[in-house]
Amino acid sequence: MFPSGSPDATADADAATDDDLDEIEVTPVRPALSVAIAVFAGLVGVGLIFGAQSTSPGARGPFALVLAGVQVLYVLAWLMATRPPVPLVMGGICLAVAGWSDFSAMGGGEPGLGMLALIALVGVVAAVAAQAVRPDDRRQISESLRATLLLVVGVVAIASLIVLSRIPLGTQVIFLSVVASAVALMVARLLDAVYPKPRLAPQVPRGAAGVILGAMVGTLLSAVIGSYLYTFSPSSAAMVGLVTATVAVLADLAADWAEVGRQMAGDPPTLWVARHMQGPLAGFAIAAPAAYVMTVLFLT
């Protein structure tokens, strides 16, 4: 045994620290997978853009159908990722909440998020009540509350794009925000394929450069597009793009962190398709209400 201040003790402590660092497994970045996720984000963005352009005061059904497809993908991906108790019941509740929120958003009343917030609250209460039926599931309610909120609030957030389309500037804001979000997600993933540095964590196969550059490119593209839209200036369009692009890439990154956290906690890996879809879908879901808030607070 060496005294704590002796050179031998210091050398042993440094060696132990090096051993601990060597034990940290660095998750490799798969370039082909990053490109595939970027392509998926781009396809979702294209679908949302074309769906929004098909809206008119008397015909929002096509856009609602596009959003319904995105909501179904969102529920499937996050249901398989989070594995809450009674998954089939949870999936049914989330799909029912998605349909209810879509129909409510298309209603003839004053456009706003108040009714959608109420639907989300009802959905969360119903999901928690479904998990409280069996004693085994009841013990997991507190652990699964975050998953419940992600599922229910996420599908309702996507429906906020329908509410946004009913505002005079809404369709153009949707175009700007979806372009900014999709481009930010694509650039972030594509840069991860070629330069995933600096690593944000050894277990998370993402680089900070992609996240930052993705948000910047999405903002820049919004400003350029805004200079060609007569209802926008480059600065106002850049403001919309900055908020939505940043929110999208951060939500995408948070999904990767959450997946790593579940695996480190001992949960079995998520089905690979769901694991790589949940990030971009979460990015679009969170960016939707952010675009609405930006429109109401700063553009109208």
C-alpha positions in Angstrom: 0.0 0.0 0.0 1.4 3.3 -1.1 0.8 6.7 0.7 -1.8 8.7 -1.1 0.6 11.4 -2.1 3.5 9.1 -3.3 4.5 8.9 -7.0 3.5 5.2 -7.1 0.0 5.9 -5.8 -0.4 8.7 -8.4 0.7 6.4 -11.2 -1.7 3.7 -10.1 -4.6 6.2 -10.1 -3.7 7.4 -13.6 -3.5 3.8 -14.8 -6.9 3.1 -13.3 -8.4 6.2 -15.0 -6.9 5.0 -18.3 -8.4 1.6 -17.8 -11.8 3.2 -17.2 -11.6 5.2 -20.4 -10.6 2.1 -22.3 -13.7 0.3 -21.0 -16.0 2.9 -22.6 -17.3 1.4 -25.8 -17.4 3.9 -28.6 -20.4 3.2 -30.9 -19.2 3.3 -34.5 -20.9 5.6 -37.0 -22.4 3.8 -40.0 -22.3 6.2 -43.0 -24.8 4.3 -45.0 -27.3 4.4 -42.2 -26.9 8.1 -41.7 -27.5 8.7 -45.4 -30.7 6.5 -45.2 -32.0 8.5 -42.3 -31.3 11.7 -44.2 -33.3 10.4 -47.1 -36.2 9.4 -44.9 -36.3 12.9 -43.3 -36.3 14.4 -46.8 -39.1 12.2 -48.0 -41.2 13.1 -44.9 -40.5 16.8 -45.6 -41.5 16.5 -49.2 -44.8 14.8 -48.3 -45.6 17.6 -45.7 -44.8 20.3 -48.2 -46.9 18.9 -51.0 -49.7 18.1 -48.5 -49.7 21.7 -47.2 -49.8 23.1 -50.7 -53.0 21.2 -51.4 -54.9 22.9 -48.7 -57.7 25.5 -49.3 -60.4 26.9 -47.1 -62.8 24.1 -48.1 -60.4 21.2 -48.7 -58.0 20.3 -45.9 -58.7 16.6 -46.1 -55.6 15.7 -48.3 -53.3 17.5 -45.9 -55.0 15.7 -43.0 -54.4 12.4 -44.7 -50.7 13.1 -45.1 -50.5 14.1 -41.5 -52.4 11.0 -40.5 -49.7 8.9 -42.2 -47.0 10.7 -40.4 -48.8 10.2 -37.1 -49.2 6.5 -37.7 -45.4 6.2 -38.4 -44.7 8.3 -35.2 -46.9 6.0 -33.0 -45.4 2.8 -34.4 -41.8 4.1 -34.1 -42.1 5.5 -30.6 -44.3 2.6 -29.3 -41.6 0.1 -30.3 -38.9 2.3 -29.0 -40.3 3.1 -25.5 -42.3 -0.2 -24.9 -44.8 1.2 -22.5 -47.2 -1.2 -20.6 -50.2 -2.5 -22.5 -48.6 -1.4 -25.9 -51.6 -2.4 -28.0 -54.0 -0.4 -25.8 -51.5 2.5 -25.8 -51.3 2.3 -29.6 -55.0 2.4 -30.0 -55.4 5.3 -27.6 -52.7 7.3 -29.5 -54.3 6.6 -32.9 -57.7 7.6 -31.6 -56.1 10.8 -30.2 -54.5 11.4 -33.6 -57.8 11.1 -35.4 -59.6 13.3 -32.9 -56.9 16.0 -33.1 -57.0 16.0 -36.9 -60.8 16.3 -37.1 -60.8 19.0 -34.4 -58.0 21.0 -36.2 -60.1 21.0 -39.4 -63.2 22.3 -37.6 -64.8 25.6 -38.4 -64.1 27.4 -35.1 -61.4 29.9 -34.4 -58.0 28.3 -35.1 -56.0 27.8 -32.0 -54.1 25.2 -30.0 -56.5 25.2 -27.0 -58.6 22.3 -28.1 -55.6 20.3 -29.1 -54.1 20.8 -25.7 -57.4 19.5 -24.1 -57.3 16.5 -26.4 -53.7 15.8 -25.4 -54.7 16.0 -21.7 -57.6 13.6 -22.2 -55.3 11.2 -24.1 -52.7 11.2 -21.4 -55.3 10.6 -18.7 -56.8 7.7 -20.8 -53.3 6.2 -21.4 -52.4 6.4 -17.7 -55.8 4.9 -16.7 -55.2 2.0 -19.1 -51.9 1.3 -17.5 -53.4 1.3 -14.0 -55.8 -1.6 -14.6 -53.3 -4.4 -13.9 -51.1 -4.4 -10.8 -48.0 -5.3 -12.8 -48.6 -2.4 -15.1 -49.6 0.0 -12.3 -46.1 -0.3 -10.8 -44.6 0.9 -14.0 -46.7 4.0 -14.5 -44.2 6.5 -13.1 -41.4 5.0 -15.3 -43.5 5.0 -18.4 -45.0 8.5 -17.9 -42.4 10.1 -20.1 -43.1 7.6 -22.9 -46.8 8.3 -22.5 -46.3 12.0 -22.9 -44.0 11.5 -25.9 -46.6 9.4 -27.7 -49.7 11.4 -27.0 -48.3 14.9 -27.1 -46.3 14.0 -30.3 -49.3 13.0 -32.4 -51.3 16.0 -31.2 -48.3 18.3 -32.0 -48.3 17.0 -35.6 -52.0 18.0 -36.0 -51.1 21.6 -35.1 -50.0 22.0 -38.8 -53.6 21.8 -39.8 -54.4 24.6 -37.4 -51.5 26.6 -38.8 -52.8 26.0 -42.4 -56.0 27.9 -41.4 -54.2 31.1 -40.6 -53.7 33.5 -43.6 -49.9 33.1 -43.5 -50.0 29.5 -42.4 -49.3 27.7 -45.6 -46.2 29.8 -46.4 -45.0 29.3 -42.8 -45.5 25.6 -43.1 -43.5 25.7 -46.3 -40.6 27.6 -44.6 -40.6 25.6 -41.4 -40.8 22.2 -43.1 -38.1 23.1 -45.5 -35.9 24.4 -42.7 -36.5 21.3 -40.5 -36.0 18.8 -43.3 -32.9 20.4 -44.6 -31.5 20.7 -41.1 -32.2 17.1 -40.4 -30.7 16.0 -43.7 -27.5 18.1 -43.4 -27.0 16.9 -39.8 -27.2 13.3 -40.8 -25.2 13.6 -44.0 -22.4 15.3 -42.2 -22.5 12.6 -39.6 -21.8 10.2 -42.5 -18.6 11.9 -43.5 -17.4 13.9 -40.4 -19.1 12.8 -37.1 -16.9 15.0 -35.0 -16.6 16.2 -32.3 -18.4 13.2 -30.8 -21.1 14.3 -28.3 -20.7 11.1 -26.4 -18.9 7.8 -27.1 -22.1 5.9 -27.1 -24.1 8.3 -29.3 -23.1 8.0 -33.0 -23.6 11.7 -33.7 -21.2 14.7 -34.1 -21.7 18.2 -32.9 -20.6 19.6 -36.3 -23.6 18.1 -38.0 -26.1 19.4 -35.5 -24.8 22.9 -35.6 -24.3 23.1 -39.4 -27.7 21.6 -40.0 -29.4 24.3 -38.0 -27.4 27.0 -39.8 -28.1 25.7 -43.3 -31.8 25.4 -42.5 -31.9 28.9 -41.3 -30.0 30.3 -44.3 -32.2 28.5 -46.7 -35.3 29.9 -45.0 -33.9 33.4 -45.4 -33.2 32.9 -49.1 -36.7 31.5 -49.7 -38.2 34.4 -47.7 -36.6 36.9 -50.0 -38.8 35.5 -52.8 -42.0 35.5 -50.8 -43.9 38.8 -50.9 -45.4 38.3 -47.4 -42.0 37.7 -45.8 -38.7 39.5 -45.5 -35.4 37.6 -45.3 -35.1 38.4 -41.6 -38.6 37.2 -40.6 -38.2 34.0 -42.7 -34.8 33.4 -41.1 -36.4 33.8 -37.7 -38.9 31.0 -38.5 -36.2 28.9 -40.0 -33.9 29.3 -37.0 -36.5 28.2 -34.5 -37.9 25.3 -36.4 -34.5 24.0 -37.7 -32.9 24.2 -34.2 -35.9 22.5 -32.6 -35.9 19.7 -35.2 -32.2 18.8 -34.9 -32.3 18.9 -31.1 -35.3 16.7 -31.0 -33.6 14.3 -33.4 -30.5 14.3 -31.2 -32.6 13.8 -28.1 -34.1 10.7 -29.6 -30.7 9.2 -30.1 -29.7 10.0 -26.5 -32.9 8.4 -25.2 -32.3 5.2 -27.2 -28.8 5.0 -25.8 -30.1 5.6 -22.3 -32.6 2.7 -22.7 -29.9 0.4 -23.9 -27.5 1.3 -21.1 -30.4 0.6 -18.6 -30.5 -2.9 -19.9 -33.6 -2.7 -22.2 -33.4 -4.8 -25.4 -32.5 -2.8 -28.5 -35.4 -1.3 -30.5 -36.4 -2.8 -33.8 -33.8 -1.1 -36.1 -36.4 0.5 -38.4 -38.2 2.1 -35.5 -34.9 3.1 -33.9 -33.8 5.2 -36.8 -37.3 6.6 -37.7 -38.1 8.1 -34.3 -35.5 10.9 -34.4 -36.6 12.6 -37.6 -40.3 12.1 -36.8 -39.8 13.7 -33.4 -38.1 16.6 -35.1 -41.0 17.4 -37.4 -43.5 16.8 -34.5 -41.8 19.3 -32.2 -41.2 21.8 -35.0 -44.9 22.0 -35.9 -46.2 23.8 -32.7 -43.0 25.9 -32.7 -43.9 27.2 -36.2 -47.4 28.0 -35.0 -46.2 29.9 -32.0 -43.8 31.9 -34.1 -46.6 32.8 -36.5 -49.0 33.9 -33.8 -46.4 35.8 -31.7 -44.3 37.5 -34.4 -46.0 37.3 -37.9 -49.6 38.2 -37.3 
